[in-house]
Amino acid sequence: MPPSTAIAAAAGVAKTTIYRRWPSKGELIVDCLLDAFGPIPLEGAGRASSCPRPSAGSRRRSASPG
């Protein structure tokens, strides 16, 4: 079952309702994440705790080739 069909079925609406409200999957995902977690503060102390910096080990792993 395609994701849009599953979402529409879970919400009890037609698939066209999903497409009308969210023209792209990206917009749907953003709205789902905002609904689940709320907005991320753009500045201040809350942002630091919401967006921790990657550790040195994760930077090394992402920088390695291959």
Predicted model as a PDB file, atoms N, CA, C, CB and O in Angstrom, pLDDT in the B-factor column:
MODEL        1                                                                  
ATOM      1  N   MET A   1       0.857  -1.175   0.000  1.00 73.00           N  
ATOM      2  CA  MET A   1       0.000   0.000   0.000  1.00 73.00           C  
ATOM      3  C   MET A   1       0.903   1.239   0.000  1.00 73.00           C  
ATOM      4  CB  MET A   1      -0.975  -0.002   1.237  1.00 73.00           C  
ATOM      5  O   MET A   1       1.752   1.383   0.880  1.00 73.00           O  
ATOM      6  N   PRO A   2       0.728   2.127  -0.973  1.00 76.00           N  
ATOM      7  CA  PRO A   2       1.533   3.364  -0.987  1.00 76.00           C  
ATOM      8  C   PRO A   2       1.316   4.186   0.278  1.00 76.00           C  
ATOM      9  CB  PRO A   2       1.190   4.214  -2.221  1.00 76.00           C  
ATOM     10  O   PRO A   2       0.234   4.148   0.862  1.00 76.00           O  
ATOM     11  N   PRO A   3       2.339   4.929   0.706  1.00 81.00           N  
ATOM     12  CA  PRO A   3       2.215   5.705   1.942  1.00 81.00           C  
ATOM     13  C   PRO A   3       1.018   6.648   1.958  1.00 81.00           C  
ATOM     14  CB  PRO A   3       3.464   6.497   2.163  1.00 81.00           C  
ATOM     15  O   PRO A   3       0.351   6.780   2.985  1.00 81.00           O  
ATOM     16  N   SER A   4       0.737   7.307   0.833  1.00 82.00           N  
ATOM     17  CA  SER A   4      -0.397   8.237   0.816  1.00 82.00           C  
ATOM     18  C   SER A   4      -1.715   7.498   1.032  1.00 82.00           C  
ATOM     19  CB  SER A   4      -0.438   9.010  -0.514  1.00 82.00           C  
ATOM     20  O   SER A   4      -2.624   8.027   1.672  1.00 82.00           O  
ATOM     21  N   THR A   5      -1.822   6.288   0.507  1.00 88.00           N  
ATOM     22  CA  THR A   5      -3.028   5.489   0.706  1.00 88.00           C  
ATOM     23  C   THR A   5      -3.167   5.087   2.171  1.00 88.00           C  
ATOM     24  CB  THR A   5      -3.002   4.240  -0.191  1.00 88.00           C  
ATOM     25  O   THR A   5      -4.262   5.130   2.732  1.00 88.00           O  
ATOM     26  N   ALA A   6      -2.057   4.698   2.784  1.00 91.00           N  
ATOM     27  CA  ALA A   6      -2.080   4.300   4.195  1.00 91.00           C  
ATOM     28  C   ALA A   6      -2.432   5.484   5.090  1.00 91.00           C  
ATOM     29  CB  ALA A   6      -0.721   3.713   4.610  1.00 91.00           C  
ATOM     30  O   ALA A   6      -3.204   5.343   6.039  1.00 91.00           O  
ATOM     31  N   ILE A   7      -1.868   6.645   4.787  1.00 89.00           N  
ATOM     32  CA  ILE A   7      -2.153   7.840   5.581  1.00 89.00           C  
ATOM     33  C   ILE A   7      -3.623   8.215   5.447  1.00 89.00           C  
ATOM     34  CB  ILE A   7      -1.254   9.019   5.144  1.00 89.00           C  
ATOM     35  O   ILE A   7      -4.282   8.525   6.440  1.00 89.00           O  
ATOM     36  N   ALA A   8      -4.133   8.187   4.224  1.00 91.00           N  
ATOM     37  CA  ALA A   8      -5.539   8.525   3.995  1.00 91.00           C  
ATOM     38  C   ALA A   8      -6.455   7.546   4.722  1.00 91.00           C  
ATOM     39  CB  ALA A   8      -5.855   8.528   2.490  1.00 91.00           C  
ATOM     40  O   ALA A   8      -7.444   7.955   5.330  1.00 91.00           O  
ATOM     41  N   ALA A   9      -6.133   6.268   4.661  1.00 94.00           N  
ATOM     42  CA  ALA A   9      -6.956   5.263   5.340  1.00 94.00           C  
ATOM     43  C   ALA A   9      -6.937   5.467   6.853  1.00 94.00           C  
ATOM     44  CB  ALA A   9      -6.467   3.850   4.995  1.00 94.00           C  
ATOM     45  O   ALA A   9      -7.976   5.377   7.506  1.00 94.00           O  
ATOM     46  N   ALA A  10      -5.760   5.739   7.408  1.00 92.00           N  
ATOM     47  CA  ALA A  10      -5.650   5.957   8.857  1.00 92.00           C  
ATOM     48  C   ALA A  10      -6.427   7.197   9.294  1.00 92.00           C  
ATOM     49  CB  ALA A  10      -4.176   6.094   9.266  1.00 92.00           C  
ATOM     50  O   ALA A  10      -6.988   7.232  10.389  1.00 92.00           O  
ATOM     51  N   ALA A  11      -6.455   8.216   8.430  1.00 91.00           N  
ATOM     52  CA  ALA A  11      -7.165   9.452   8.759  1.00 91.00           C  
ATOM     53  C   ALA A  11      -8.653   9.376   8.437  1.00 91.00           C  
ATOM     54  CB  ALA A  11      -6.547  10.614   8.017  1.00 91.00           C  
ATOM     55  O   ALA A  11      -9.433  10.224   8.869  1.00 91.00           O  
ATOM     56  N   GLY A  12      -9.042   8.349   7.673  1.00 95.00           N  
ATOM     57  CA  GLY A  12     -10.448   8.200   7.314  1.00 95.00           C  
ATOM     58  C   GLY A  12     -10.900   9.200   6.259  1.00 95.00           C  
ATOM     59  O   GLY A  12     -12.053   9.628   6.250  1.00 95.00           O  
ATOM     60  N   VAL A  13      -9.973   9.571   5.360  1.00 94.00           N  
ATOM     61  CA  VAL A  13     -10.284  10.521   4.288  1.00 94.00           C  
ATOM     62  C   VAL A  13      -9.867   9.922   2.950  1.00 94.00           C  
ATOM     63  CB  VAL A  13      -9.572  11.887   4.525  1.00 94.00           C  
ATOM     64  O   VAL A  13      -9.177   8.904   2.901  1.00 94.00           O  
ATOM     65  N   ALA A  14     -10.296  10.569   1.862  1.00 94.00           N  
ATOM     66  CA  ALA A  14      -9.893  10.134   0.529  1.00 94.00           C  
ATOM     67  C   ALA A  14      -8.452  10.545   0.265  1.00 94.00           C  
ATOM     68  CB  ALA A  14     -10.830  10.722  -0.548  1.00 94.00           C  
ATOM     69  O   ALA A  14      -7.954  11.512   0.844  1.00 94.00           O  
ATOM     70  N   LYS A  15      -7.788   9.803  -0.612  1.00 92.00           N  
ATOM     71  CA  LYS A  15      -6.408  10.117  -0.968  1.00 92.00           C  
ATOM     72  C   LYS A  15      -6.291  11.516  -1.582  1.00 92.00           C  
ATOM     73  CB  LYS A  15      -5.865   9.069  -1.941  1.00 92.00           C  
ATOM     74  O   LYS A  15      -5.276  12.189  -1.401  1.00 92.00           O  
ATOM     75  N   THR A  16      -7.312  11.949  -2.296  1.00 93.00           N  
ATOM     76  CA  THR A  16      -7.280  13.287  -2.896  1.00 93.00           C  
ATOM     77  C   THR A  16      -7.208  14.375  -1.824  1.00 93.00           C  
ATOM     78  CB  THR A  16      -8.517  13.503  -3.782  1.00 93.00           C  
ATOM     79  O   THR A  16      -6.637  15.440  -2.062  1.00 93.00           O  
ATOM     80  N   THR A  17      -7.781  14.118  -0.653  1.00 93.00           N  
ATOM     81  CA  THR A  17      -7.706  15.086   0.452  1.00 93.00           C  
ATOM     82  C   THR A  17      -6.263  15.264   0.898  1.00 93.00           C  
ATOM     83  CB  THR A  17      -8.580  14.629   1.644  1.00 93.00           C  
ATOM     84  O   THR A  17      -5.836  16.381   1.189  1.00 93.00           O  
ATOM     85  N   ILE A  18      -5.515  14.177   0.954  1.00 91.00           N  
ATOM     86  CA  ILE A  18      -4.104  14.236   1.343  1.00 91.00           C  
ATOM     87  C   ILE A  18      -3.331  15.063   0.320  1.00 91.00           C  
ATOM     88  CB  ILE A  18      -3.498  12.805   1.463  1.00 91.00           C  
ATOM     89  O   ILE A  18      -2.542  15.932   0.692  1.00 91.00           O  
ATOM     90  N   TYR A  19      -3.555  14.794  -0.978  1.00 90.00           N  
ATOM     91  CA  TYR A  19      -2.842  15.523  -2.030  1.00 90.00           C  
ATOM     92  C   TYR A  19      -3.227  16.996  -2.070  1.00 90.00           C  
ATOM     93  CB  TYR A  19      -3.113  14.888  -3.381  1.00 90.00           C  
ATOM     94  O   TYR A  19      -2.396  17.840  -2.403  1.00 90.00           O  
ATOM     95  N   ARG A  20      -4.463  17.314  -1.740  1.00 92.00           N  
ATOM     96  CA  ARG A  20      -4.908  18.711  -1.750  1.00 92.00           C  
ATOM     97  C   ARG A  20      -4.233  19.489  -0.625  1.00 92.00           C  
ATOM     98  CB  ARG A  20      -6.447  18.796  -1.612  1.00 92.00           C  
ATOM     99  O   ARG A  20      -3.840  20.642  -0.807  1.00 92.00           O  
ATOM    100  N   ARG A  21      -4.103  18.863   0.521  1.00 91.00           N  
ATOM    101  CA  ARG A  21      -3.534  19.545   1.692  1.00 91.00           C  
ATOM    102  C   ARG A  21      -2.007  19.609   1.629  1.00 91.00           C  
ATOM    103  CB  ARG A  21      -3.967  18.834   2.976  1.00 91.00           C  
ATOM    104  O   ARG A  21      -1.406  20.613   2.014  1.00 91.00           O  
ATOM    105  N   TRP A  22      -1.384  18.532   1.140  1.00 90.00           N  
ATOM    106  CA  TRP A  22       0.077  18.441   1.052  1.00 90.00           C  
ATOM    107  C   TRP A  22       0.461  18.059  -0.370  1.00 90.00           C  
ATOM    108  CB  TRP A  22       0.643  17.404   2.075  1.00 90.00           C  
ATOM    109  O   TRP A  22       0.452  16.877  -0.716  1.00 90.00           O  
ATOM    110  N   PRO A  23       0.800  19.044  -1.202  1.00 89.00           N  
ATOM    111  CA  PRO A  23       1.109  18.757  -2.605  1.00 89.00           C  
ATOM    112  C   PRO A  23       2.373  17.903  -2.813  1.00 89.00           C  
ATOM    113  CB  PRO A  23       1.265  20.051  -3.346  1.00 89.00           C  
ATOM    114  O   PRO A  23       2.541  17.304  -3.875  1.00 89.00           O  
ATOM    115  N   SER A  24       3.248  17.843  -1.819  1.00 90.00           N  
ATOM    116  CA  SER A  24       4.453  17.018  -1.966  1.00 90.00           C  
ATOM    117  C   SER A  24       4.657  16.181  -0.706  1.00 90.00           C  
ATOM    118  CB  SER A  24       5.705  17.903  -2.241  1.00 90.00           C  
ATOM    119  O   SER A  24       4.157  16.510   0.370  1.00 90.00           O  
ATOM    120  N   LYS A  25       5.407  15.088  -0.869  1.00 88.00           N  
ATOM    121  CA  LYS A  25       5.717  14.243   0.285  1.00 88.00           C  
ATOM    122  C   LYS A  25       6.548  15.008   1.314  1.00 88.00           C  
ATOM    123  CB  LYS A  25       6.465  12.975  -0.163  1.00 88.00           C  
ATOM    124  O   LYS A  25       6.388  14.816   2.519  1.00 88.00           O  
ATOM    125  N   GLY A  26       7.428  15.869   0.831  1.00 91.00           N  
ATOM    126  CA  GLY A  26       8.262  16.650   1.732  1.00 91.00           C  
ATOM    127  C   GLY A  26       7.443  17.531   2.664  1.00 91.00           C  
ATOM    128  O   GLY A  26       7.724  17.609   3.860  1.00 91.00           O  
ATOM    129  N   GLU A  27       6.426  18.196   2.112  1.00 92.00           N  
ATOM    130  CA  GLU A  27       5.566  19.046   2.942  1.00 92.00           C  
ATOM    131  C   GLU A  27       4.794  18.217   3.967  1.00 92.00           C  
ATOM    132  CB  GLU A  27       4.586  19.837   2.061  1.00 92.00           C  
ATOM    133  O   GLU A  27       4.597  18.649   5.103  1.00 92.00           O  
ATOM    134  N   LEU A  28       4.366  17.040   3.565  1.00 90.00           N  
ATOM    135  CA  LEU A  28       3.653  16.146   4.484  1.00 90.00           C  
ATOM    136  C   LEU A  28       4.574  15.707   5.619  1.00 90.00           C  
ATOM    137  CB  LEU A  28       3.106  14.911   3.730  1.00 90.00           C  
ATOM    138  O   LEU A  28       4.170  15.693   6.782  1.00 90.00           O  
ATOM    139  N   ILE A  29       5.805  15.351   5.283  1.00 89.00           N  
ATOM    140  CA  ILE A  29       6.760  14.906   6.298  1.00 89.00           C  
ATOM    141  C   ILE A  29       7.078  16.031   7.278  1.00 89.00           C  
ATOM    142  CB  ILE A  29       8.049  14.402   5.638  1.00 89.00           C  
ATOM    143  O   ILE A  29       7.128  15.809   8.487  1.00 89.00           O  
ATOM    144  N   VAL A  30       7.294  17.240   6.755  1.00 90.00           N  
ATOM    145  CA  VAL A  30       7.581  18.385   7.628  1.00 90.00           C  
ATOM    146  C   VAL A  30       6.434  18.611   8.600  1.00 90.00           C  
ATOM    147  CB  VAL A  30       7.830  19.659   6.795  1.00 90.00           C  
ATOM    148  O   VAL A  30       6.662  18.803   9.794  1.00 90.00           O  
ATOM    149  N   ASP A  31       5.206  18.590   8.103  1.00 91.00           N  
ATOM    150  CA  ASP A  31       4.054  18.792   8.988  1.00 91.00           C  
ATOM    151  C   ASP A  31       3.939  17.684  10.025  1.00 91.00           C  
ATOM    152  CB  ASP A  31       2.770  18.868   8.173  1.00 91.00           C  
ATOM    153  O   ASP A  31       3.588  17.953  11.174  1.00 91.00           O  
ATOM    154  N   CYS A  32       4.227  16.444   9.641  1.00 88.00           N  
ATOM    155  CA  CYS A  32       4.191  15.331  10.602  1.00 88.00           C  
ATOM    156  C   CYS A  32       5.242  15.518  11.693  1.00 88.00           C  
ATOM    157  CB  CYS A  32       4.414  13.987   9.879  1.00 88.00           C  
ATOM    158  O   CYS A  32       4.961  15.308  12.873  1.00 88.00           O  
ATOM    159  N   LEU A  33       6.455  15.913  11.297  1.00 90.00           N  
ATOM    160  CA  LEU A  33       7.517  16.124  12.279  1.00 90.00           C  
ATOM    161  C   LEU A  33       7.207  17.298  13.204  1.00 90.00           C  
ATOM    162  CB  LEU A  33       8.847  16.360  11.572  1.00 90.00           C  
ATOM    163  O   LEU A  33       7.447  17.224  14.409  1.00 90.00           O  
ATOM    164  N   LEU A  34       6.674  18.381  12.639  1.00 91.00           N  
ATOM    165  CA  LEU A  34       6.303  19.524  13.477  1.00 91.00           C  
ATOM    166  C   LEU A  34       5.198  19.148  14.454  1.00 91.00           C  
ATOM    167  CB  LEU A  34       5.855  20.706  12.608  1.00 91.00           C  
ATOM    168  O   LEU A  34       5.199  19.595  15.601  1.00 91.00           O  
ATOM    169  N   ASP A  35       4.260  18.330  14.004  1.00 90.00           N  
ATOM    170  CA  ASP A  35       3.178  17.893  14.877  1.00 90.00           C  
ATOM    171  C   ASP A  35       3.710  17.008  16.007  1.00 90.00           C  
ATOM    172  CB  ASP A  35       2.115  17.141  14.070  1.00 90.00           C  
ATOM    173  O   ASP A  35       3.252  17.099  17.146  1.00 90.00           O  
ATOM    174  N   ALA A  36       4.668  16.162  15.682  1.00 91.00           N  
ATOM    175  CA  ALA A  36       5.203  15.229  16.674  1.00 91.00           C  
ATOM    176  C   ALA A  36       6.161  15.897  17.655  1.00 91.00           C  
ATOM    177  CB  ALA A  36       5.909  14.089  15.977  1.00 91.00           C  
ATOM    178  O   ALA A  36       6.124  15.610  18.852  1.00 91.00           O  
ATOM    179  N   PHE A  37       7.027  16.797  17.151  1.00 88.00           N  
ATOM    180  CA  PHE A  37       8.105  17.342  17.982  1.00 88.00           C  
ATOM    181  C   PHE A  37       8.040  18.842  18.218  1.00 88.00           C  
ATOM    182  CB  PHE A  37       9.403  17.020  17.364  1.00 88.00           C  
ATOM    183  O   PHE A  37       8.737  19.349  19.096  1.00 88.00           O  
ATOM    184  N   GLY A  38       7.234  19.559  17.469  1.00 87.00           N  
ATOM    185  CA  GLY A  38       7.156  21.011  17.607  1.00 87.00           C  
ATOM    186  C   GLY A  38       8.284  21.682  16.854  1.00 87.00           C  
ATOM    187  O   GLY A  38       9.197  21.015  16.368  1.00 87.00           O  
ATOM    188  N   PRO A  39       8.226  22.986  16.757  1.00 83.00           N  
ATOM    189  CA  PRO A  39       9.268  23.709  16.020  1.00 83.00           C  
ATOM    190  C   PRO A  39      10.581  23.755  16.798  1.00 83.00           C  
ATOM    191  CB  PRO A  39       8.803  25.131  15.706  1.00 83.00           C  
ATOM    192  O   PRO A  39      10.591  23.701  18.028  1.00 83.00           O  
ATOM    193  N   ILE A  40      11.679  23.856  16.066  1.00 77.00           N  
ATOM    194  CA  ILE A  40      12.999  23.994  16.678  1.00 77.00           C  
ATOM    195  C   ILE A  40      13.264  25.487  16.856  1.00 77.00           C  
ATOM    196  CB  ILE A  40      14.124  23.307  15.801  1.00 77.00           C  
ATOM    197  O   ILE A  40      13.105  26.260  15.911  1.00 77.00           O  
ATOM    198  N   PRO A  41      13.666  25.900  18.054  1.00 73.00           N  
ATOM    199  CA  PRO A  41      13.971  27.326  18.265  1.00 73.00           C  
ATOM    200  C   PRO A  41      15.102  27.774  17.344  1.00 73.00           C  
ATOM    201  CB  PRO A  41      14.352  27.591  19.743  1.00 73.00           C  
ATOM    202  O   PRO A  41      16.071  27.041  17.146  1.00 73.00           O  
ATOM    203  N   LEU A  42      14.980  28.966  16.785  1.00 73.00           N  
ATOM    204  CA  LEU A  42      16.005  29.474  15.884  1.00 73.00           C  
ATOM    205  C   LEU A  42      17.181  30.086  16.623  1.00 73.00           C  
ATOM    206  CB  LEU A  42      15.411  30.492  14.955  1.00 73.00           C  
ATOM    207  O   LEU A  42      18.273  30.189  16.063  1.00 73.00           O  
ATOM    208  N   GLU A  43      16.986  30.489  17.851  1.00 72.00           N  
ATOM    209  CA  GLU A  43      18.078  31.067  18.630  1.00 72.00           C  
ATOM    210  C   GLU A  43      17.795  30.861  20.111  1.00 72.00           C  
ATOM    211  CB  GLU A  43      18.258  32.578  18.308  1.00 72.00           C  
ATOM    212  O   GLU A  43      16.699  30.454  20.497  1.00 72.00           O  
ATOM    213  N   GLY A  44      18.791  31.144  20.928  1.00 66.00           N  
ATOM    214  CA  GLY A  44      18.614  31.032  22.368  1.00 66.00           C  
ATOM    215  C   GLY A  44      19.076  29.696  22.912  1.00 66.00           C  
ATOM    216  O   GLY A  44      19.604  28.858  22.181  1.00 66.00           O  
ATOM    217  N   ALA A  45      18.869  29.511  24.203  1.00 63.00           N  
ATOM    218  CA  ALA A  45      19.336  28.305  24.893  1.00 63.00           C  
ATOM    219  C   ALA A  45      18.624  27.055  24.409  1.00 63.00           C  
ATOM    220  CB  ALA A  45      19.144  28.450  26.387  1.00 63.00           C  
ATOM    221  O   ALA A  45      19.218  25.978  24.389  1.00 63.00           O  
ATOM    222  N   GLY A  46      17.356  27.178  24.017  1.00 58.00           N  
ATOM    223  CA  GLY A  46      16.598  26.008  23.563  1.00 58.00           C  
ATOM    224  C   GLY A  46      17.184  25.380  22.321  1.00 58.00           C  
ATOM    225  O   GLY A  46      17.111  24.162  22.154  1.00 58.00           O  
ATOM    226  N   ARG A  47      17.773  26.194  21.432  1.00 55.00           N  
ATOM    227  CA  ARG A  47      18.328  25.656  20.192  1.00 55.00           C  
ATOM    228  C   ARG A  47      19.515  24.748  20.480  1.00 55.00           C  
ATOM    229  CB  ARG A  47      18.748  26.792  19.254  1.00 55.00           C  
ATOM    230  O   ARG A  47      19.660  23.704  19.844  1.00 55.00           O  
ATOM    231  N   ALA A  48      20.353  25.122  21.414  1.00 57.00           N  
ATOM    232  CA  ALA A  48      21.532  24.314  21.729  1.00 57.00           C  
ATOM    233  C   ALA A  48      21.128  22.930  22.212  1.00 57.00           C  
ATOM    234  CB  ALA A  48      22.395  25.010  22.788  1.00 57.00           C  
ATOM    235  O   ALA A  48      21.771  21.942  21.858  1.00 57.00           O  
ATOM    236  N   SER A  49      20.087  22.842  23.005  1.00 60.00           N  
ATOM    237  CA  SER A  49      19.667  21.534  23.494  1.00 60.00           C  
ATOM    238  C   SER A  49      18.880  20.764  22.438  1.00 60.00           C  
ATOM    239  CB  SER A  49      18.830  21.689  24.754  1.00 60.00           C  
ATOM    240  O   SER A  49      18.836  19.535  22.487  1.00 60.00           O  
ATOM    241  N   SER A  50      18.254  21.463  21.480  1.00 57.00           N  
ATOM    242  CA  SER A  50      17.487  20.798  20.428  1.00 57.00           C  
ATOM    243  C   SER A  50      18.366  20.284  19.306  1.00 57.00           C  
ATOM    244  CB  SER A  50      16.458  21.738  19.866  1.00 57.00           C  
ATOM    245  O   SER A  50      18.038  19.286  18.664  1.00 57.00           O  
ATOM    246  N   CYS A  51      19.476  20.956  19.066  1.00 60.00           N  
ATOM    247  CA  CYS A  51      20.366  20.621  17.952  1.00 60.00           C  
ATOM    248  C   CYS A  51      21.783  20.404  18.455  1.00 60.00           C  
ATOM    249  CB  CYS A  51      20.344  21.728  16.883  1.00 60.00           C  
ATOM    250  O   CYS A  51      22.644  21.261  18.257  1.00 60.00           O  
ATOM    251  N   PRO A  52      22.041  19.273  19.102  1.00 58.00           N  
ATOM    252  CA  PRO A  52      23.401  19.062  19.617  1.00 58.00           C  
ATOM    253  C   PRO A  52      24.394  18.922  18.474  1.00 58.00           C  
ATOM    254  CB  PRO A  52      23.454  17.813  20.516  1.00 58.00           C  
ATOM    255  O   PRO A  52      24.057  18.451  17.388  1.00 58.00           O  
ATOM    256  N   ARG A  53      25.639  19.348  18.745  1.00 62.00           N  
ATOM    257  CA  ARG A  53      26.681  19.224  17.732  1.00 62.00           C  
ATOM    258  C   ARG A  53      27.095  17.761  17.627  1.00 62.00           C  
ATOM    259  CB  ARG A  53      27.905  20.124  18.072  1.00 62.00           C  
ATOM    260  O   ARG A  53      27.068  17.033  18.620  1.00 62.00           O  
ATOM    261  N   PRO A  54      27.484  17.322  16.411  1.00 63.00           N  
ATOM    262  CA  PRO A  54      27.952  15.941  16.262  1.00 63.00           C  
ATOM    263  C   PRO A  54      29.254  15.731  17.016  1.00 63.00           C  
ATOM    264  CB  PRO A  54      28.139  15.589  14.779  1.00 63.00           C  
ATOM    265  O   PRO A  54      30.045  16.660  17.180  1.00 63.00           O  
ATOM    266  N   SER A  55      29.468  14.519  17.467  1.00 61.00           N  
ATOM    267  CA  SER A  55      30.702  14.212  18.189  1.00 61.00           C  
ATOM    268  C   SER A  55      31.856  14.100  17.196  1.00 61.00           C  
ATOM    269  CB  SER A  55      30.554  12.898  19.009  1.00 61.00           C  
ATOM    270  O   SER A  55      31.641  14.009  15.987  1.00 61.00           O  
ATOM    271  N   ALA A  56      33.069  14.108  17.714  1.00 60.00           N  
ATOM    272  CA  ALA A  56      34.247  14.003  16.848  1.00 60.00           C  
ATOM    273  C   ALA A  56      34.221  12.692  16.067  1.00 60.00           C  
ATOM    274  CB  ALA A  56      35.543  14.103  17.679  1.00 60.00           C  
ATOM    275  O   ALA A  56      34.605  12.662  14.898  1.00 60.00           O  
ATOM    276  N   GLY A  57      33.778  11.623  16.695  1.00 58.00           N  
ATOM    277  CA  GLY A  57      33.713  10.324  16.017  1.00 58.00           C  
ATOM    278  C   GLY A  57      32.754  10.329  14.845  1.00 58.00           C  
ATOM    279  O   GLY A  57      33.051   9.740  13.806  1.00 58.00           O  
ATOM    280  N   SER A  58      31.611  10.978  14.989  1.00 53.00           N  
ATOM    281  CA  SER A  58      30.653  11.006  13.891  1.00 53.00           C  
ATOM    282  C   SER A  58      31.170  11.857  12.740  1.00 53.00           C  
ATOM    283  CB  SER A  58      29.303  11.536  14.373  1.00 53.00           C  
ATOM    284  O   SER A  58      30.878  11.570  11.579  1.00 53.00           O  
ATOM    285  N   ARG A  59      31.943  12.914  13.051  1.00 50.00           N  
ATOM    286  CA  ARG A  59      32.533  13.734  11.990  1.00 50.00           C  
ATOM    287  C   ARG A  59      33.564  12.919  11.216  1.00 50.00           C  
ATOM    288  CB  ARG A  59      33.183  15.012  12.578  1.00 50.00           C  
ATOM    289  O   ARG A  59      33.636  13.015   9.991  1.00 50.00           O  
ATOM    290  N   ARG A  60      34.362  12.120  11.920  1.00 50.00           N  
ATOM    291  CA  ARG A  60      35.361  11.290  11.238  1.00 50.00           C  
ATOM    292  C   ARG A  60      34.681  10.270  10.332  1.00 50.00           C  
ATOM    293  CB  ARG A  60      36.265  10.571  12.264  1.00 50.00           C  
ATOM    294  O   ARG A  60      35.121  10.058   9.202  1.00 50.00           O  
ATOM    295  N   ARG A  61      33.609   9.636  10.815  1.00 51.00           N  
ATOM    296  CA  ARG A  61      32.920   8.630  10.009  1.00 51.00           C  
ATOM    297  C   ARG A  61      32.316   9.245   8.759  1.00 51.00           C  
ATOM    298  CB  ARG A  61      31.833   7.944  10.828  1.00 51.00           C  
ATOM    299  O   ARG A  61      32.398   8.649   7.685  1.00 51.00           O  
ATOM    300  N   SER A  62      31.708  10.427   8.870  1.00 52.00           N  
ATOM    301  CA  SER A  62      31.073  11.032   7.711  1.00 52.00           C  
ATOM    302  C   SER A  62      32.109  11.601   6.747  1.00 52.00           C  
ATOM    303  CB  SER A  62      30.109  12.126   8.151  1.00 52.00           C  
ATOM    304  O   SER A  62      31.811  11.763   5.564  1.00 52.00           O  
ATOM    305  N   ALA A  63      33.314  11.908   7.215  1.00 52.00           N  
ATOM    306  CA  ALA A  63      34.337  12.482   6.348  1.00 52.00           C  
ATOM    307  C   ALA A  63      35.149  11.416   5.633  1.00 52.00           C  
ATOM    308  CB  ALA A  63      35.257  13.368   7.148  1.00 52.00           C  
ATOM    309  O   ALA A  63      35.836  11.717   4.656  1.00 52.00           O  
ATOM    310  N   SER A  64      35.083  10.180   6.098  1.00 49.00           N  
ATOM    311  CA  SER A  64      35.903   9.141   5.468  1.00 49.00           C  
ATOM    312  C   SER A  64      35.321   8.743   4.117  1.00 49.00           C  
ATOM    313  CB  SER A  64      36.012   7.907   6.385  1.00 49.00           C  
ATOM    314  O   SER A  64      34.102   8.648   3.971  1.00 49.00           O  
ATOM    315  N   PRO A  65      36.181   8.509   3.129  1.00 53.00           N  
ATOM    316  CA  PRO A  65      35.691   8.149   1.790  1.00 53.00           C  
ATOM    317  C   PRO A  65      35.108   6.744   1.783  1.00 53.00           C  
ATOM    318  CB  PRO A  65      36.823   8.252   0.756  1.00 53.00           C  
ATOM    319  O   PRO A  65      35.446   5.903   2.615  1.00 53.00           O  
ATOM    320  N   GLY A  66      34.220   6.515   0.816  1.00 48.00           N  
ATOM    321  CA  GLY A  66      33.709   5.177   0.597  1.00 48.00           C  
ATOM    322  C   GLY A  66      32.464   4.920   1.188  1.00 48.00           C  
ATOM    323  O   GLY A  66      31.938   3.814   1.064  1.00 48.00           O  
TER     324      GLY A  66                                                      
ENDMDL                                                                          
END                                                                             
